[in-house]
Amino acid sequence: MKPTKTKAKAKAQPRTRNTHSPAYLLSEVPGDYFKISNHHVNSTQDAQTLSPFFAAIRLYELSFGNIPLVTYEEKPDGSRVQMKGTKTYYTLRNRPNPAMPRTVFQKLIARRLFETGEFFATIQRNINGDLLALYPIPRAYVSMVLVDDLWNKTYFIYDGSGQLESYDDDEMIHLMLFSENGIRGKSILDYASQSLSLHKQVLDSATSYYQNAARPSGYVRFPGRLDAKALENLKAGFKQAYASTSNTGALPILTDNGEWVTFPTSTAADAQIVEALNNSVADIARWFNLSPMRLGALENAHYNSLAADQASFYSQSLMPLLSDIEDEFNHKIFADQEEVFCEFDTSKILRGDPESEQQINSAYIQAGVLLRSEVRASLNLPYVPGLDQPLAPVNMGQVSLPAFQPVKPTPEDNNGTPRPTADTNPNQPD
């Protein structure tokens, strides 16, 4: 059961409404409430019909949803251990709330950040302060966010019955993708609507062009002039023998010096449409801080560029988003536990091809950075006893000479060769 919140004191209670049709103040009506024209994109529903927009959000959803959020405890020696077996670890790592696994919850974060500009979730704790669940809240249910003189936030949120409830800052997770004041976020559609509308107009124009500009693939040419009856017979016979998809690839045979002339398959108008679509894909990619290759524009892609693009996607696009989420979670969930924190495990998303991973693991093992048992665990291989000792190359170890021991003077050894004395010992210090 979620704890009952204190009712906010307000001069006028808002009208009761159902949860599927939120009421808005005129000054707070979302941008997708009204539609302006057929080509204008001002709602997430319109934007989702554009393949580059859909592909960009889907990319962030899949990438972010598959990165586990792990809870750690920092030890006095600076090392850290995973807090497995705790309720907080299970909630963040596996199931943030009873209705959502971790992947679904994190995908929802990515989608709402890019579609609405904000993500809200209430924090539920037990009597000991341990995290029990995170419940996402639609942006439309958040009436206002107020800041007091000390810059502490208070959230006013509609519940399912239309009543307004107040939440303190430490009871809410609040993430923003874009913001003009640091208090409320703004949707990407507030900035990119005109650019998306241009892409939609290009698509609509291309659709109309190909619907209304059908053209034959070629024509038949005969020397001289055909009478009307011969022309009708030729058209009927040629259409019956070679038209429609069922006759694709049929060999046309012409008599009486007839000649088949093929029209060009691509025109300047076709090239302009293709170029306009490619340019709009690159423009939408810039809004999402992505390379066009991430949205399927692979005209100039090759293996090396794809590998570099993957690294660029993590460092420039995904990592800033993960860092913001980690900061908010750590501040709100572990504010009173300095030694406990959560962090996204990005080892899988940064994993390269098998050959590169083998070289990296081998270098780490030889340098003593990783244990052989740790590498096996990362590869999901069973534990093998005896692999828990670090290795180090002999030529990389510290070299120390043995302590000097003077040699007793002896006339000669067994084969008659004079043995060195203390005066002739090469190790004798000066």
C-alpha positions as CSV (number, residue, x, y, z in Angstrom):
1,M,0.0,0.0,0.0
2,K,1.3,3.4,-0.9
3,P,1.4,5.9,2.1
4,T,-1.4,8.4,2.1
5,K,-0.1,11.9,1.4
6,T,-1.1,15.1,3.1
7,K,-3.7,17.0,1.2
8,A,-2.4,20.3,-0.1
9,K,-4.2,23.4,1.1
10,A,-5.6,25.3,-1.8
11,K,-8.2,28.0,-2.1
12,A,-10.1,26.2,-4.8
13,Q,-10.3,22.4,-5.4
14,P,-9.7,21.3,-9.0
15,R,-12.6,19.7,-10.8
16,T,-12.8,15.9,-10.5
17,R,-11.8,14.2,-13.7
18,N,-11.0,10.7,-14.8
19,T,-7.5,9.6,-15.1
20,H,-7.6,9.3,-18.9
21,S,-8.7,12.8,-19.6
22,P,-6.6,15.3,-17.5
23,A,-7.8,18.8,-17.1
24,Y,-5.4,21.7,-17.8
25,L,-5.2,25.3,-17.0
26,L,-5.2,27.4,-20.2
27,S,-1.6,28.4,-19.5
28,E,-0.6,24.8,-19.1
29,V,-2.2,23.2,-22.1
30,P,0.4,20.8,-23.7
31,G,1.7,21.5,-27.2
32,D,0.0,18.4,-28.5
33,Y,-3.5,19.4,-27.4
34,F,-4.3,21.3,-30.7
35,K,-3.4,20.5,-34.3
36,I,-2.5,23.3,-36.6
37,S,-2.2,21.8,-40.1
38,N,-1.8,18.6,-41.9
39,H,2.0,19.0,-42.2
40,H,2.6,20.5,-38.8
41,V,4.1,18.1,-36.2
42,N,3.2,19.2,-32.7
43,S,2.3,15.9,-31.0
44,T,4.1,12.8,-30.2
45,Q,1.6,10.8,-32.2
46,D,2.5,12.7,-35.3
47,A,6.2,12.6,-34.6
48,Q,6.1,8.8,-34.1
49,T,4.9,8.4,-37.7
50,L,8.3,9.7,-38.9
51,S,10.7,6.9,-39.2
52,P,13.9,8.9,-38.1
53,F,12.1,10.1,-34.9
54,F,10.8,6.7,-34.1
55,A,14.2,5.1,-34.7
56,A,16.0,7.7,-32.5
57,I,13.7,7.1,-29.5
58,R,13.8,3.4,-30.1
59,L,17.6,3.5,-30.1
60,Y,17.7,5.3,-26.7
61,E,15.0,2.9,-25.4
62,L,16.8,-0.3,-26.3
63,S,20.2,1.0,-25.3
64,F,19.1,2.5,-21.9
65,G,16.7,-0.3,-21.1
66,N,19.4,-3.0,-21.3
67,I,21.9,-1.3,-18.9
68,P,21.5,-2.6,-15.4
69,L,21.5,-0.2,-12.5
70,V,23.7,-1.7,-9.7
71,T,23.9,-0.6,-6.0
72,Y,27.3,-0.6,-4.5
73,E,28.8,0.0,-1.0
74,E,32.2,1.7,-0.8
75,K,34.6,0.2,1.7
76,P,37.1,2.2,3.8
77,D,40.0,1.0,1.5
78,G,38.3,2.5,-1.5
79,S,37.1,-0.7,-3.0
80,R,33.4,-1.4,-3.6
81,V,31.1,-4.4,-3.4
82,Q,27.7,-5.0,-4.8
83,M,24.9,-4.9,-2.2
84,K,23.3,-8.2,-3.3
85,G,20.6,-9.5,-1.1
86,T,19.3,-6.1,-0.1
87,K,15.8,-4.8,-1.1
88,T,17.3,-1.7,-2.6
89,Y,19.6,-3.7,-4.9
90,Y,16.7,-5.9,-6.0
91,T,14.4,-2.9,-6.7
92,L,16.9,-1.0,-8.8
93,R,18.5,-4.0,-10.5
94,N,15.5,-6.2,-11.2
95,R,12.0,-4.7,-10.5
96,P,11.4,-1.0,-9.6
97,N,7.7,-1.7,-8.9
98,P,5.4,-4.8,-9.0
99,A,4.1,-3.9,-12.4
100,M,7.3,-3.2,-14.3
101,P,10.6,-5.1,-14.7
102,R,13.7,-3.0,-14.8
103,T,14.0,-3.0,-18.6
104,V,10.4,-1.7,-19.1
105,F,10.9,1.0,-16.4
106,Q,14.1,2.3,-17.9
107,K,12.6,2.3,-21.4
108,L,9.8,4.4,-20.1
109,I,12.3,6.9,-18.7
110,A,13.9,7.3,-22.1
111,R,10.6,7.6,-23.9
112,R,9.1,10.2,-21.6
113,L,12.3,12.3,-21.5
114,F,12.4,12.7,-25.2
115,E,8.6,12.9,-25.8
116,T,7.6,15.1,-22.9
117,G,10.9,16.4,-21.6
118,E,10.4,15.1,-18.1
119,F,10.1,12.0,-16.0
120,F,8.4,11.8,-12.6
121,A,8.3,8.9,-10.2
122,T,7.3,8.7,-6.5
123,I,9.6,7.0,-4.0
124,Q,8.2,4.4,-1.6
125,R,10.3,3.4,1.4
126,N,9.7,1.1,4.4
127,I,9.9,2.2,8.0
128,N,13.7,1.7,7.9
129,G,14.1,4.1,5.0
130,D,15.0,1.3,2.5
131,L,13.8,1.7,-1.1
132,L,10.7,-0.5,-1.8
133,A,9.4,0.8,-5.2
134,L,9.4,3.6,-7.8
135,Y,6.1,4.5,-9.3
136,P,6.1,6.5,-12.5
137,I,3.7,9.4,-12.9
138,P,2.5,10.9,-16.2
139,R,3.6,14.5,-16.8
140,A,0.0,15.6,-17.3
141,Y,-0.7,14.7,-13.6
142,V,1.9,17.1,-12.3
143,S,0.0,20.3,-11.7
144,M,2.9,22.4,-10.6
145,V,6.4,22.4,-9.1
146,L,7.0,25.1,-6.5
147,V,10.4,26.2,-5.1
148,D,10.7,27.9,-1.6
149,D,13.2,30.5,-0.5
150,L,15.8,27.7,0.1
151,W,15.2,26.2,-3.3
152,N,13.5,23.1,-2.0
153,K,11.0,21.7,-4.4
154,T,7.4,20.8,-3.7
155,Y,5.4,18.8,-6.2
156,F,1.6,19.1,-6.6
157,I,0.2,16.0,-8.3
158,Y,-3.3,14.8,-9.1
159,D,-4.3,11.4,-7.8
160,G,-6.6,9.0,-9.6
161,S,-9.7,10.7,-8.1
162,G,-8.7,14.2,-9.2
163,Q,-7.5,15.3,-5.8
164,L,-4.3,17.3,-5.5
165,E,-1.5,15.9,-3.3
166,S,1.8,17.5,-2.3
167,Y,5.1,15.6,-2.3
168,D,8.4,16.8,-0.9
169,D,11.5,16.8,-3.0
170,D,13.0,13.7,-1.3
171,E,9.8,11.8,-2.2
172,M,10.1,12.3,-5.9
173,I,12.4,11.3,-8.8
174,H,12.4,14.2,-11.3
175,L,14.5,13.9,-14.5
176,M,14.7,16.6,-17.2
177,L,16.1,16.3,-20.7
178,F,15.9,20.0,-21.6
179,S,15.2,22.9,-19.3
180,E,15.1,26.7,-19.4
181,N,15.0,27.3,-15.7
182,G,16.2,24.1,-14.0
183,I,12.8,23.6,-12.4
184,R,10.7,22.1,-15.3
185,G,11.7,20.3,-18.4
186,K,10.7,20.9,-22.0
187,S,9.9,18.5,-24.7
188,I,12.1,18.1,-27.8
189,L,9.0,18.9,-29.8
190,D,9.0,22.4,-28.4
191,Y,12.2,23.0,-30.3
192,A,12.2,20.6,-33.2
193,S,8.6,20.9,-34.3
194,Q,9.4,22.9,-37.4
195,S,12.2,20.6,-38.4
196,L,10.0,17.5,-38.0
197,S,7.2,19.3,-39.9
198,L,9.6,19.8,-42.8
199,H,10.4,16.1,-42.9
200,K,6.7,15.2,-42.8
201,Q,6.1,17.7,-45.7
202,V,8.8,16.0,-47.7
203,L,7.2,12.6,-47.1
204,D,3.7,13.9,-48.0
205,S,5.1,15.5,-51.2
206,A,6.9,12.3,-52.2
207,T,3.7,10.2,-51.5
208,S,1.6,12.6,-53.7
209,Y,4.3,12.6,-56.4
210,Y,4.4,8.8,-56.8
211,Q,0.6,8.5,-56.5
212,N,-0.1,11.0,-59.2
213,A,3.0,10.6,-61.4
214,A,2.8,7.0,-62.6
215,R,4.7,6.5,-65.8
216,P,5.2,3.5,-68.2
217,S,8.5,1.7,-68.2
218,G,8.9,2.1,-72.0
219,Y,7.1,2.3,-75.4
220,V,6.9,0.5,-78.8
221,R,8.2,2.3,-81.9
222,F,7.4,1.3,-85.5
223,P,8.6,2.9,-88.7
224,G,5.9,4.6,-90.6
225,R,2.4,5.2,-89.4
226,L,-0.2,2.7,-88.1
227,D,-3.9,3.0,-88.7
228,A,-6.3,3.2,-85.8
229,K,-7.3,-0.5,-85.9
230,A,-3.7,-1.7,-86.0
231,L,-2.8,0.6,-83.1
232,E,-5.7,-0.8,-81.0
233,N,-4.8,-4.4,-81.7
234,L,-1.1,-3.7,-80.9
235,K,-2.0,-2.0,-77.6
236,A,-4.4,-4.8,-76.5
237,G,-2.1,-7.6,-77.5
238,F,1.0,-6.0,-75.9
239,K,-0.9,-5.3,-72.7
240,Q,-2.3,-8.8,-72.4
241,A,1.1,-10.5,-73.0
242,Y,3.4,-8.3,-71.0
243,A,1.5,-6.1,-68.6
244,S,0.9,-6.9,-64.8
245,T,3.3,-8.5,-62.3
246,S,2.4,-12.0,-63.5
247,N,4.2,-11.3,-66.8
248,T,7.3,-9.8,-65.2
249,G,10.4,-10.9,-67.1
250,A,8.5,-12.0,-70.2
251,L,10.4,-11.7,-73.4
252,P,8.7,-9.2,-75.8
253,I,8.8,-10.2,-79.5
254,L,8.0,-7.5,-82.1
255,T,7.5,-7.9,-85.8
256,D,7.4,-5.5,-88.7
257,N,10.6,-3.7,-87.5
258,G,9.0,-2.9,-84.2
259,E,11.4,-1.6,-81.5
260,W,11.0,-1.4,-77.7
261,V,12.4,1.8,-76.1
262,T,13.0,1.9,-72.3
263,F,12.3,5.0,-70.3
264,P,15.0,6.0,-67.7
265,T,14.2,4.3,-64.4
266,S,15.3,7.3,-62.3
267,T,14.5,11.0,-63.0
268,A,15.8,14.2,-61.6
269,A,12.6,14.5,-59.5
270,D,13.3,11.1,-58.0
271,A,16.8,12.1,-57.1
272,Q,15.6,15.3,-55.5
273,I,13.1,13.4,-53.4
274,V,15.8,10.9,-52.2
275,E,18.2,13.7,-51.4
276,A,15.5,15.7,-49.5
277,L,14.7,12.6,-47.4
278,N,18.4,11.9,-46.6
279,N,18.9,15.5,-45.6
280,S,15.9,15.4,-43.3
281,V,17.2,12.2,-41.6
282,A,20.5,14.0,-40.8
283,D,18.6,17.0,-39.5
284,I,16.5,14.9,-37.1
285,A,19.7,13.0,-36.0
286,R,21.2,16.3,-34.9
287,W,18.2,17.0,-32.6
288,F,18.9,13.7,-30.8
289,N,22.7,14.2,-30.8
290,L,23.1,11.1,-32.9
291,S,25.1,10.2,-36.0
292,P,22.9,9.7,-39.1
293,M,24.3,6.1,-39.3
294,R,22.5,5.4,-36.0
295,L,19.2,6.1,-37.8
296,G,19.9,3.8,-40.7
297,A,21.7,6.2,-43.1
298,L,24.5,3.8,-44.1
299,E,25.5,5.2,-47.5
300,N,29.0,6.1,-46.3
301,A,29.3,3.5,-43.6
302,H,32.0,0.8,-43.3
303,Y,33.2,-1.5,-40.5
304,N,35.7,1.0,-38.9
305,S,33.2,3.9,-39.0
306,L,30.5,1.8,-37.4
307,A,32.8,0.8,-34.6
308,A,33.8,4.4,-34.0
309,D,30.2,5.5,-34.2
310,Q,29.3,3.0,-31.5
311,A,31.9,4.5,-29.2
312,S,30.8,8.0,-30.1
313,F,27.2,7.1,-29.3
314,Y,28.1,6.1,-25.8
315,S,30.5,8.9,-24.9
316,Q,28.5,11.8,-26.5
317,S,24.9,10.7,-26.4
318,L,24.2,8.0,-23.8
319,M,26.8,8.7,-21.1
320,P,25.5,12.3,-20.3
321,L,22.0,10.9,-19.9
322,L,23.2,8.1,-17.6
323,S,25.2,10.5,-15.5
324,D,22.1,12.8,-15.0
325,I,20.0,9.8,-13.9
326,E,22.7,8.5,-11.5
327,D,23.0,11.9,-9.9
328,E,19.3,12.1,-9.3
329,F,18.9,8.6,-8.0
330,N,21.9,8.9,-5.6
331,H,20.7,12.2,-4.3
332,K,17.1,11.2,-3.7
333,I,17.5,7.5,-2.7
334,F,20.9,7.5,-0.8
335,A,21.1,11.0,0.6
336,D,21.7,9.8,4.1
337,Q,24.1,6.9,3.1
338,E,27.4,8.4,2.0
339,E,29.0,5.0,1.4
340,V,26.1,3.6,-0.7
341,F,25.5,4.6,-4.3
342,C,24.1,3.2,-7.6
343,E,25.8,3.1,-11.0
344,F,25.0,1.8,-14.4
345,D,26.9,-1.2,-15.5
346,T,28.0,-0.3,-19.0
347,S,30.5,-3.1,-19.5
348,K,28.2,-4.9,-22.0
349,I,27.4,-1.9,-24.2
350,L,31.2,-1.1,-24.3
351,R,32.1,-4.6,-25.2
352,G,33.8,-4.8,-28.6
353,D,34.3,-7.7,-31.0
354,P,35.4,-11.1,-29.6
355,E,39.0,-10.7,-30.9
356,S,39.4,-7.3,-29.3
357,E,37.9,-8.5,-26.0
358,Q,40.3,-11.5,-25.9
359,Q,43.3,-9.2,-26.3
360,I,42.1,-6.9,-23.6
361,N,41.4,-9.7,-21.1
362,S,44.7,-11.3,-21.9
363,A,46.5,-8.0,-21.2
364,Y,44.7,-7.5,-18.0
365,I,45.4,-11.0,-16.8
366,Q,49.1,-10.8,-17.6
367,A,49.4,-7.4,-15.9
368,G,47.6,-8.7,-12.8
369,V,44.8,-6.2,-13.2
370,L,42.1,-9.0,-13.5
371,L,42.0,-12.5,-12.0
372,R,41.4,-15.4,-14.3
373,S,38.4,-16.2,-12.3
374,E,37.0,-12.7,-12.8
375,V,37.4,-13.0,-16.5
376,R,35.6,-16.4,-16.5
377,A,32.8,-14.9,-14.4
378,S,32.4,-12.0,-17.0
379,L,32.0,-14.7,-19.7
380,N,29.4,-16.6,-17.7
381,L,31.7,-19.6,-17.3
382,P,31.6,-21.8,-14.2
383,Y,34.1,-21.2,-11.4
384,V,37.3,-23.2,-11.5
385,P,39.4,-23.5,-8.3
386,G,43.0,-22.2,-8.4
387,L,42.4,-19.2,-10.6
388,D,42.0,-16.6,-7.8
389,Q,45.7,-15.5,-7.7
390,P,46.9,-12.5,-9.7
391,L,49.6,-13.1,-12.4
392,A,52.5,-10.8,-13.2
393,P,55.3,-11.2,-15.8
394,V,58.6,-12.1,-14.2
395,N,60.4,-9.3,-16.2
396,M,58.0,-6.8,-14.8
397,G,58.6,-7.6,-11.1
398,Q,60.9,-5.7,-8.7
399,V,64.5,-6.9,-9.0
400,S,66.7,-7.1,-5.9
401,L,70.3,-8.5,-5.7
402,P,71.0,-11.0,-2.9
403,A,72.9,-9.7,0.1
404,F,76.7,-9.8,-0.4
405,Q,78.5,-12.9,1.1
406,P,82.3,-12.9,1.1
407,V,83.9,-16.0,-0.4
408,K,86.4,-17.8,1.8
409,P,89.8,-17.9,0.1
410,T,90.6,-21.4,-1.3
411,P,93.6,-22.2,-3.3
412,E,91.8,-24.1,-6.1
413,D,88.6,-26.0,-6.7
414,N,88.3,-29.6,-7.7
415,N,89.4,-29.1,-11.3
416,G,92.5,-27.1,-10.5
417,T,91.0,-23.7,-11.4
418,P,91.8,-21.0,-8.8
419,R,88.6,-20.0,-6.8
420,P,88.0,-16.3,-6.3
421,T,88.9,-14.9,-2.9
422,A,87.4,-11.9,-1.2
423,D,89.9,-9.6,-3.0
424,T,88.8,-10.9,-6.4
425,N,85.1,-11.4,-5.8
426,P,83.3,-9.4,-8.6
427,N,80.5,-8.7,-6.1
428,Q,82.9,-7.2,-3.6
429,P,81.9,-3.5,-3.0
430,D,84.6,-0.9,-3.4
